[in-house]
Amino acid sequence: MKIHNFSAGPAILPQYVLEASAAAVQDFANSGLSILEMSHRSKEIVAVMEEAEKLVKELLHLGDDYAVLFLTGGASSQFYMVPMNLLNEGEKGCYIDTGAWSAKAIKEVSNFGQVEALASSKETTYNYIPKDWTLPSDAKYLHITSNNTIYGTQYHDMPNPDCMLIADMSSEIFSRNFDATQFDLIYAGAQKNLGPAGTTLVIVKKEILGKVQRTVPTMLDYQTHIKKASAFNTPPVYPIYVCLLTLRWLQAKGGVAAMEAINKQKAALLYDEIDRNPIFKGTAAVEDRSMMNVTFVANNKAHEAAFMEYCTANGISGIKGHRSVGGFRASIYNAMPQESVAFLVELMQNFKPE
Ligand SMILES: *Cc1c(COP(=O)(O)O)cnc(C)c1O
């Protein structure tokens, strides 16, 4: 039976990426060596790092005023690296609290400077993106979580504040067109929409760095990794290579704009069924619905276990909603084929609760 992987992360990767990464474990670039046993200083691996950086910039139309880094520690380490590298004591980082990941980011800031949450949708289980807030004049940066993996909400209009703009794009990077030059720093754990767990993509405008007075530990200083092209220490070579394969696949598909067109169709297919089918209802505010993580519940809670069972019996994997939202979450990242979304819709149509 074919398994359709709707997991929120680690998540589905393109078939091409799985095959090419498996081959590289046997023999990488005709070197006679496995990629797992090669020096990160070898010319083959240096070429991987360079191409990955180049493709990220090409896909997002970024120039050399930005640095592209592949770090470790997950997106969660960026929650503290951002304020540590950007805020002097007493300076203020502003956040929009749109979910558990935003809240975790907010929690780290007071170790380094001041923090202000300008708005929060926590009271309604983060089912919408707050848009009614004012930026204080002393804001050093504004941080948003552009796609909220757990709740299925997404910014459709990015804010454009009079300060630095920072985004956690873990579960949506490369899924849609946006003006990356409006952002000063973007980060994304690879394991949602880019590659396997083990590396975090960081895109940073170089001019914002080097302005804090505190001593930043070497490994936590973005400038360390910029100077050494993400190889100050041994980088997670294999996860980065898998990301590179995804980036090549993305480019061959026509890049981010082409991806967005397909992602829009996939999301519309699923949301149309959720809205049409009397058994189900969506949990996110319609205007803020995510193209990547589609959250829905059964109108009658008693039907949820039966639908879950029906899905499992038909090869649908990873569709259980996060415990804070319940119900179902279909993550339909870039690598998710349209046919799999259509198959899920068909199951929703054929599902007959007792
Ligand atoms: C998964 C996720 C994270 C956490 O990523 P780690 O790499 O596990 O630290 C952070 N932010 C968002 C939006 C996520 O979806």
Ligand as a Chemical Component Dictionary entry (heavy atoms), coordinates in Angstrom:
data_LIG
# 
_chem_comp.id                   LIG 
_chem_comp.type                 NON-POLYMER 
_chem_comp.pdbx_formal_charge   0 
_chem_comp.three_letter_code    LIG 
# 
loop_
_chem_comp_atom.comp_id 
_chem_comp_atom.atom_id 
_chem_comp_atom.alt_atom_id 
_chem_comp_atom.type_symbol 
_chem_comp_atom.charge 
_chem_comp_atom.model_Cartn_x 
_chem_comp_atom.model_Cartn_y 
_chem_comp_atom.model_Cartn_z 
_chem_comp_atom.pdbx_ordinal 
LIG C1 C1 C 0 9.242  22.926 14.188 1  
LIG C2 C2 C 0 9.313  24.379 14.413 2  
LIG C3 C3 C 0 10.285 24.956 15.248 3  
LIG C4 C4 C 0 11.272 24.126 16.059 4  
LIG O1 O1 O 0 12.266 23.639 15.242 5  
LIG P1 P1 P 0 13.501 22.793 15.848 6  
LIG O2 O2 O 0 14.398 22.704 14.653 7  
LIG O3 O3 O 0 12.955 21.486 16.300 8  
LIG O4 O4 O 0 14.100 23.568 16.949 9  
LIG C5 C5 C 0 10.321 26.334 15.355 10 
LIG N1 N1 N 0 9.455  27.109 14.688 11 
LIG C6 C6 C 0 8.501  26.590 13.884 12 
LIG C7 C7 C 0 7.572  27.504 13.167 13 
LIG C8 C8 C 0 8.408  25.207 13.722 14 
LIG O5 O5 O 0 7.458  24.698 12.920 15 
# 
loop_
_chem_comp_bond.comp_id 
_chem_comp_bond.atom_id_1 
_chem_comp_bond.atom_id_2 
_chem_comp_bond.value_order 
_chem_comp_bond.pdbx_ordinal 
LIG C1 C2 SING 1  
LIG C2 C3 SING 2  
LIG C2 C8 DOUB 3  
LIG C3 C4 SING 4  
LIG C3 C5 DOUB 5  
LIG C4 O1 SING 6  
LIG O1 P1 SING 7  
LIG P1 O2 DOUB 8  
LIG P1 O3 SING 9  
LIG P1 O4 SING 10 
LIG C5 N1 SING 11 
LIG N1 C6 DOUB 12 
LIG C6 C7 SING 13 
LIG C6 C8 SING 14 
LIG C8 O5 SING 15 
# 
